[in-house]
Amino acid sequence: MTATASCLAGESVVGGGFAASTGNIRDNFPSGGPPPTGWTVTTTSAQTITAFVLCATTTP
């Protein structure tokens, strides 16, 4: 299973994480971009997972 949380337009990732019903996480990483615009979590088995992302407005 995979869960992804995304930033709003004009924002980029400054951190992220997950909540899972068990500890079987395969991947936990910033995604999209560059710069990254989301956070993705992948599990090794069927379980409930939630991805969280912390975003900030970026200026060129």
C-alpha positions in Angstrom: 0.0 0.0 0.0 1.1 3.6 -0.7 0.0 6.9 0.8 1.1 10.3 -0.4 0.5 13.8 1.2 1.0 16.9 -1.0 1.9 20.5 -0.5 -0.2 23.3 -1.8 0.8 25.1 -5.0 3.9 27.3 -4.4 5.0 25.3 -1.4 7.8 22.7 -1.0 8.6 20.0 1.5 10.6 20.7 4.6 9.7 17.5 6.4 7.3 14.5 6.6 6.5 11.2 8.1 3.8 8.6 8.6 1.5 6.8 11.0 1.0 3.0 10.5 -1.0 0.3 12.1 2.2 -1.9 12.2 5.9 -1.3 11.7 6.2 -2.8 8.2 7.3 0.3 6.2 9.3 -0.2 3.1 9.8 3.5 1.9 9.4 6.9 3.6 10.6 9.8 1.4 10.0 13.2 -0.1 8.4 13.0 -3.6 7.6 15.1 -6.6 9.5 18.1 -7.9 12.3 19.2 -7.8 12.0 20.7 -5.3 9.9 18.0 -3.5 6.2 18.8 -3.3 4.9 15.8 -1.3 5.7 12.9 1.0 5.2 9.2 0.1 5.1 6.1 2.4 5.0 2.5 1.1 4.3 -0.6 3.2 5.3 -4.2 2.7 1.8 -5.5 3.6 -1.8 -4.5 3.6 -2.3 -2.1 6.6 -3.6 1.3 7.4 -1.1 4.1 6.7 -1.2 7.8 6.7 1.4 10.1 5.2 2.1 13.6 6.6 3.9 16.5 5.0 5.3 19.7 6.4 5.4 22.4 3.7 6.8 26.0 3.5 6.3 28.7 0.9 9.3 29.0 -1.3 10.6 32.1 -3.1 12.8 32.1 -6.1 
